[in-house]
Amino acid sequence: MMPIASRPPAGASFEDRLCGAAGLRPVAYAEIAGHPGATLQAALVVAVAAGADAIGNVAQEGGRGLVNGAVGGLLGWAVFAGIVLLVGTRVLGAGPAPGLFWRLLRALGFAQVPLVLTVFGVVPVLGGLIALIAFAWFSMAAVVAVRQALGVGFGQALVAALVALLAYGLARLVVWVLLGIGSWFGLG
């Protein structure tokens, strides 16, 4: 297990956590992961990001995009954290620790700060580019979050995050097809 970045004093402000998460600062993710008081704040970040995604999806998908963005964001947060936990502890050998799921949930919640930019999905042409940049930024943030929450090295965090992203994406695609949502995207 790699040492977790040194931690700032517990109880950093919400704004400090947002800026630290957006800036991909390991010390911020370590503080977030280790502070149970950040759980509701992480949920708020996820809710705002899901709302932004829902609004951004309206341009392409109408009302269905609104539902897909909102539900997918909130449910996906927990599912993604669960997949990272399984990969991290079962495949990569991160030691199980009490509250590890909650540590991941908090850190991965704050990793979604860049996804707020998906609200610009309503902007023709540029919206898709901005959403792509937001997703890439989120992916990098997820690696930092996983590294700090699990206390693993960069390579292990990268593997855990990528496997979780792929597994989550595949699971979401299957659900879309089974529920007929995939037909909205030409998949069903």
C-alpha positions as CSV (number, residue, x, y, z in Angstrom):
1,M,0.0,0.0,0.0
2,M,1.3,3.4,-1.0
3,P,1.3,6.2,1.6
4,I,-1.6,8.5,1.3
5,A,-0.7,12.2,0.7
6,S,-0.3,14.2,3.8
7,R,-3.6,15.6,4.9
8,P,-4.5,19.2,5.6
9,P,-6.5,19.9,8.8
10,A,-9.8,18.0,8.8
11,G,-12.8,20.0,8.1
12,A,-11.6,21.9,5.0
13,S,-14.3,24.2,3.7
14,F,-16.6,23.1,0.9
15,E,-15.0,25.6,-1.4
16,D,-11.5,24.4,-0.6
17,R,-12.6,20.8,-1.4
18,L,-14.2,21.9,-4.7
19,C,-11.1,23.8,-5.7
20,G,-8.8,21.0,-4.6
21,A,-10.8,18.4,-6.5
22,A,-11.0,20.5,-9.6
23,G,-7.2,21.1,-9.4
24,L,-6.6,17.3,-9.1
25,R,-4.7,17.9,-5.8
26,P,-4.0,14.6,-4.0
27,V,-4.0,16.2,-0.6
28,A,-7.6,17.5,-1.2
29,Y,-8.8,14.0,-2.2
30,A,-7.0,12.4,0.8
31,E,-8.8,14.9,3.1
32,I,-12.2,14.3,1.4
33,A,-11.8,10.5,1.5
34,G,-10.9,10.6,5.2
35,H,-13.6,13.0,6.4
36,P,-17.1,11.5,6.9
37,G,-18.5,15.1,7.0
38,A,-17.7,15.4,3.3
39,T,-20.2,12.7,2.3
40,L,-23.2,15.0,2.0
41,Q,-21.0,17.5,0.2
42,A,-20.0,14.8,-2.3
43,A,-23.6,13.9,-2.8
44,L,-24.3,17.6,-3.6
45,V,-21.5,17.6,-6.1
46,V,-22.9,14.5,-7.8
47,A,-26.5,15.9,-7.8
48,V,-25.3,19.2,-9.4
49,A,-23.2,17.3,-12.0
50,A,-26.1,15.0,-12.7
51,G,-28.4,18.0,-13.1
52,A,-25.9,19.7,-15.4
53,D,-25.7,16.5,-17.5
54,A,-29.4,16.2,-17.6
55,I,-29.7,19.8,-18.9
56,G,-26.9,19.2,-21.4
57,N,-28.6,16.0,-22.6
58,V,-31.9,17.8,-23.3
59,A,-30.5,19.3,-26.6
60,Q,-29.9,15.8,-28.1
61,E,-32.5,13.6,-26.3
62,G,-35.3,15.9,-25.1
63,G,-37.1,14.9,-21.9
64,R,-35.5,11.4,-22.0
65,G,-32.1,13.0,-21.7
66,L,-33.2,14.8,-18.6
67,V,-34.2,11.6,-16.9
68,N,-31.2,9.7,-18.2
69,G,-28.7,12.4,-16.9
70,A,-30.3,12.8,-13.5
71,V,-30.8,9.1,-12.7
72,G,-27.6,7.9,-14.4
73,G,-25.5,10.4,-12.5
74,L,-26.8,9.6,-9.0
75,L,-27.1,5.8,-9.4
76,G,-23.9,5.6,-11.4
77,W,-21.9,7.3,-8.6
78,A,-22.6,4.4,-6.2
79,V,-22.2,1.7,-8.8
80,F,-18.9,3.2,-10.0
81,A,-17.6,3.3,-6.4
82,G,-18.7,-0.3,-5.9
83,I,-16.9,-1.5,-9.0
84,V,-13.7,0.4,-8.0
85,L,-13.9,-1.2,-4.6
86,L,-14.2,-4.7,-6.1
87,V,-11.4,-4.1,-8.5
88,G,-9.2,-2.4,-5.9
89,T,-9.6,-5.0,-3.2
90,R,-10.1,-8.2,-5.2
91,V,-7.9,-7.7,-8.2
92,L,-5.3,-5.1,-7.2
93,G,-4.9,-6.3,-3.6
94,A,-5.7,-3.0,-1.8
95,G,-6.3,-4.0,1.8
96,P,-9.9,-3.9,2.9
97,A,-10.4,-1.3,5.6
98,P,-13.5,-0.2,7.6
99,G,-15.4,2.4,5.7
100,L,-13.5,2.0,2.4
101,F,-16.6,2.1,0.3
102,W,-17.5,5.5,1.9
103,R,-14.0,6.8,1.4
104,L,-14.3,5.9,-2.3
105,L,-17.8,7.3,-2.5
106,R,-16.7,10.7,-1.1
107,A,-13.6,11.0,-3.2
108,L,-15.3,9.9,-6.4
109,G,-18.2,12.2,-5.7
110,F,-15.8,15.2,-5.6
111,A,-14.1,13.8,-8.8
112,Q,-17.3,14.7,-10.6
113,V,-16.7,18.5,-10.2
114,P,-15.6,18.8,-13.9
115,L,-18.8,17.1,-15.1
116,V,-20.7,20.3,-14.2
117,L,-19.4,21.5,-17.5
118,T,-21.7,19.0,-19.3
119,V,-24.5,21.6,-18.9
120,F,-22.9,23.2,-22.0
121,G,-24.2,20.2,-24.0
122,V,-27.0,22.4,-25.0
123,V,-24.6,24.6,-27.1
124,P,-24.5,23.4,-30.7
125,V,-21.2,22.0,-31.8
126,L,-19.1,23.2,-28.8
127,G,-21.3,21.4,-26.3
128,G,-20.0,18.0,-27.4
129,L,-16.4,19.1,-27.2
130,I,-16.9,20.7,-23.8
131,A,-18.5,17.4,-22.6
132,L,-15.6,15.4,-23.9
133,I,-13.1,17.7,-22.1
134,A,-15.2,17.4,-18.9
135,F,-15.2,13.6,-19.2
136,A,-11.4,13.5,-19.7
137,W,-11.0,15.8,-16.7
138,F,-13.3,13.6,-14.6
139,S,-11.4,10.5,-15.6
140,M,-8.1,12.1,-14.4
141,A,-9.8,13.2,-11.2
142,A,-11.2,9.7,-10.7
143,V,-7.6,8.3,-10.8
144,V,-6.4,10.7,-8.2
145,A,-9.5,10.0,-6.1
146,V,-9.0,6.2,-6.3
147,R,-5.3,6.6,-5.5
148,Q,-6.0,8.6,-2.3
149,A,-9.1,6.6,-1.2
150,L,-7.5,3.2,-1.6
151,G,-3.9,4.2,-0.8
152,V,-2.5,2.5,-3.9
153,G,0.0,3.6,-6.5
154,F,-0.8,5.6,-9.7
155,G,-0.7,2.5,-12.0
156,Q,-3.1,0.6,-9.7
157,A,-5.4,3.5,-9.4
158,L,-5.4,4.0,-13.2
159,V,-6.2,0.3,-13.7
160,A,-9.0,0.4,-11.1
161,A,-10.5,3.6,-12.6
162,L,-10.3,2.4,-16.2
163,V,-11.8,-1.0,-15.4
164,A,-14.6,0.6,-13.5
165,L,-15.3,3.1,-16.2
166,L,-15.5,0.3,-18.8
167,A,-17.6,-2.0,-16.6
168,Y,-19.9,0.8,-15.7
169,G,-20.2,2.0,-19.3
170,L,-21.0,-1.6,-20.4
171,A,-23.5,-2.1,-17.6
172,R,-25.2,1.2,-18.4
173,L,-25.4,0.2,-22.1
174,V,-27.0,-3.1,-21.2
175,V,-29.6,-1.4,-19.0
176,W,-30.3,1.1,-21.8
177,V,-31.0,-1.6,-24.3
178,L,-33.0,-3.7,-21.9
179,L,-35.2,-0.8,-20.9
180,G,-35.5,0.4,-24.5
181,I,-33.5,3.5,-23.8
182,G,-30.9,2.3,-26.2
183,S,-33.3,2.9,-29.0
184,W,-32.9,6.6,-28.3
185,F,-29.3,6.2,-29.2
186,G,-29.8,3.8,-32.1
187,L,-28.7,0.9,-30.0
188,G,-31.9,-1.1,-29.6
